[in-house]
């Protein structure tokens, strides 16, 4: 293969060095910023230096097509001759093809089916720095294959950033692989920060910045937005621009729409793009960049069972790449739609998808490769164990792997579809229920959320069937054929295999893909639904889904700070459909639980977290009853029991002895008693059936089961319930206080010289001395000191208030009495 005259791009001068280095070391890393020509010129040079084929793996389908088209144009050929491409559902290659550009995911599937990559001499892993999930998996599998079956395969990894140490280490043999750098011809870019106005939406802010860019710079303006919806709304806000072409650029556009954005136009242009234009593609004529500062990335919320695309702030590295697009052809300007002081708070690099995305598809590929846990593979970043385990759990539910994690025949059939395993399951199983074509139509709609803006997918499907857009039609035809091949159906069988499901009703296929997202309205007239996975979601106003009792939810997201998720796409379902689609989620069990202060015994049927039916249980299992009673005590507390003065006093006495003497006297605080319910309440709890039974328990008798023996025989000696005072009265001690309190009229302790003590003399009693009217006159734990120092003042006060009573100067020498001076003389 002879090379034509190549364009004067920065990488051209380094081509010989790149080819020679790869020939000598077999692996290498090429660091080159966007716009240097690494994606198009390097594969041409490698193909010219090798007899075999060169396969270039791109992270995105749009970049795959664009790279192949550009290389074919440089050779003066059409795509499909020397340079071809393969993406899911679209392949243009021939026997003469020397360079094939493929998506990373497609090369993973090819490697699974042909680990020797017959006829391939070189694999170029382009844009590795983007850290897409398929690209990271491809790198790991390719390195594993190269270590065994493909020792002579040459691998070149390219990156737009210099953080390549780990990549070079992975690719190296006896040391890191050589790293080659190519500098871009970059012109200075002037940065302007444009914060949002109060309550200004992202699209309005970006449109305002775009108008400023058009006024302040020549040339075209490249605008970065997170997704197709924002692109559509921003385009509407800019529709009044005179003599300006406003074009969209994202992966879901038609080929013609993508090509229009990637070639110069007759007029000045504003290109509204997603992240595809950061590094994978070069948009010509750009002199100004407007950066929303946002990107849409895969995220999974495992706690709520929701996965999808989340809008996040870009990293500093991505912001730098975006701004750099303005300085490729001359001095440029970039408008950043955030305050300048916030720039330092951006993360340095974007999170690799392997850390944040749903790993179910990755888990299936690993199972097909023969290493379900990924051990033994060289990873840029290891898959998080929790995410991988969650993915394997989904695969087990789908029957794609067995209990050991090994792939099953069903799993291999699902992997052939090339979609997420959930969608593959919906296609193959749905084809047997409603026919392959109907299943393919719905699965295509689920796989590409940009095909319809409708929340009601019945409406969306009818619109697609009416308008038949090329992108949807081609994928439907591909999946229809594939479902027939895998399931062994002929077209005639497909036409006759539809069962009772409505041909325009996507609910069954949605439910087969996401059975845990079947949802039932929580209360009549409410917009809140409970999904089978236990997550609450809200149906937004104007959804068109009416007053549906059941929904099959295709897409649900949750905004930060909101308790409930938000339904983005769904179809009306019913209970019969839910039972048919998710029989493994249906359970029937006798349930005895403590609810709202009472035991509730019922036989309940559920679909996941959704209650289908329930009826009372007349004779519940005693063990379940006991568990519910225990649960009620633990959650509500010991206040459920009846505590009279005797049981309260006994508990206080035991608590005093534990505080004063320690073991073996037991703890009787709430925490300790709740932790040892069976030790002191066992017999009563074994027969209790309801709250009223708890209220009838004799808590004195129950507490006595905790008394230690033989020490229990000394309970009344160590902590008597009552104590006899010199007047002869037997007065109750208050052990709730610390130390214990004896409230007594002062005349009744005449004759005591010292304060009595408890617990073998280790604890004093605190005397609350009272007047004849039961009013406190003194508090003391040292009676001898009180008689000497405190009594004279108290005596004087009492003589004035109660002159009929006897108030001796020395109370230790007189006999105690209960009443007036007459009673004192009698004593």
LINGICOR-V901699 format. One line per field, one symbol per residue. ss: DSSP state (~ for helix, > for strand, _ for the rest). psi: psi as a letter, one per 30 degrees, with the letter a starting at -180 (. if undefined). burial: b if it has 24 or more other ideal C-beta (glycine too) atoms within 12 Angstrom, else e. A space follows every 50 residues. Layout:
ss = ???
psi = ???
burial = ???
This chain:
ss = _________~~~~~~~~~~~~~~~~_>>>>>>________~~~~~~~~__ __>>>>>>__~~~~~~~~~~~~~~________>>>>>__>>>______>> >>>~~~~~~~~~~______>>>>>>__~~~__~~~~~~~~~~~~~~~~__ ___>>>>>>_____~~~~~~~______>>>>>______>>>>>_______ _~~~~~~~~~~~~~~~___>>>>>___~~~~~~~~~~______>>>>>>_ ____~~~~~~~______>>>>>>_~~~________>>>>>>__>>>>>>> >____>>>>>>>>__~~~~~~~~~~~~____>>>>>___~~~~~~_____ __~~~~___~~~~~~~~~~_______________~~~~~~~~~~~~~~__ >_____>_~~~~~~~~~___~~~~~~~~~~~~~~_~~~~~~~~~~~~___ _____>~~~~~~~~~~~__~~~~~~~~~~~~~~~~~~___~~~~~~____ ______~~~~~~~_~~~>>>>______>>>>____>>>___________> >>>>>>>_______>>>>>>>>>_~~~~~~~_~~~>>>>>>>>>>__>>> >>>>>>>__>>>>>>>_____~~~~~~~~~~~~~~~_~~~____~~~~~~ ~~~~~~~~~~~________~~~~~~_~~~~~~~~~~~___~~~~~___~~ ~~~~______~~~~~~~~___>>>_____>>>_>______>>>>>~~~~_ ______>>____>>_>>>>>_____>>>>>__~~~~~~~~~~~~~~~~~~ ~_________~~~_______~~~~~~_
psi = kkkajllilefefgeeeeeeeeeeffklkjjklkgfgeeeeeeeeeefgk falkkkkkfkeeeeeeeeeeeeeefgllkfcekllkljgjkjlaffkfkk klleeeeeeeeefiffikfkekkjjkhfffhleeeeeeeeeeeeeefdfh ffkkkkkkkflfigeeeeeefldglkkkkkkkkliklkkkkkkilklkgk leeeeeeeeeeeeeffllalkkkkleleeeeeeeeefgfgkkhkkjkljl fglleeeeeefglklflkljjjlaffgefflkjlgkfkkkjfgllklkkk jeeghklakkklklleeeeeeeefffheflkakkkkhlkeffeffklell kkfffflkgeeeeeeeeefgiefgkfkjkekkkkeeeeeeeeeeeeefgf lafffkkleeeeeeffeglkeeeeeeeeeeefegkeeeeeeeeeeefjff fkfkejfeeeeeeeeefikeeeeeeeeeeeeeeeeefgkleeeefffkbf kkfgjgeeeeeeeiffgkkkkelkglgkkklfgfkklkjlkgfgfbhkek kjkekklkkkfkellkkfkllkaleeeeeefhfffklklkkjljkhglkj kljkkljbfkkelkllkeilkeeeeeeeeeeeeeeelfffljjaeeeeee eeeeeeeeeefakgklkgleeeeefhefefgeeefffkfleeeeffkjfe eeefffkkkgfffgefeeikelkklfffkjkkkjffljlkkjjkkeffgk fkflklllhhgfklkjkjkllfggkkflkkgieeeeeeefeeeeeeeeee eifflkilejffglkllfbaeeeeee.
burial = bebeebeebbbbebbeebbebbeebbbbbbbbbbbbbbbbbbbbbbbbbb ebbbbbbbbbbbbbbbbbbbbbbbbebebbbbbbbbbbbbbbbeeebbbb bbbbbbbbbbbbeebebeebbbbbbbbbbbbbbbbbbbbbbbbbbbeeeb eebbbbbbbbbeebebbbebbbeeeebbbbbbebebeebebbbbebeeee ebbbbbbbbbbbbbeebebbbbbbbbbbbbbebbbebbeebeebbbbbbb bbbebebbeebbbeeeebbbbbbbbbbbbbbbbbbbbbbbbbbbbbbbbb bbebbbbbbbbbbbbbbbbbbbbbbbbbbeebbbbbbbeeeebeebeebb bbbbbbbbbbbbbbbbbbbbbbbbeebbbbbbbbeebbebbbbbbbbbbb beeebebbebbbbbbbbbbbbbbbbbbbbbbbbbbbbbbbbbbbbbbbbb bbebbbbbbbbbebbeeebebbeebbebbbbbbbebbebeeeebeebbee bbbbbbbbbbbbbbbbbbbbbbeeeebbbbbbbbbbbbbeeebbbeebbb bbbbbbbbeeeeebbbbbbbbbbbbebbbbbbeebbeeebbbbbeeeebb bbbbebbbbbbbeeeeeeebeeebbbbbbbbbbeeeebebbebeeebbbb bbbbbbbbbbbeeebbbbeeeebbebbeebbeebbeebbebebbeebebb ebbbbbbeeebeeebeebbbbebebbbeeebbbbbeeebbbbbbbbbbbb bbeebbbbbeeebbbbbbbbbbeeeebbbbbebeebbeeebeebbeebee ebeebbbbeebeebebbbeeeeebeee
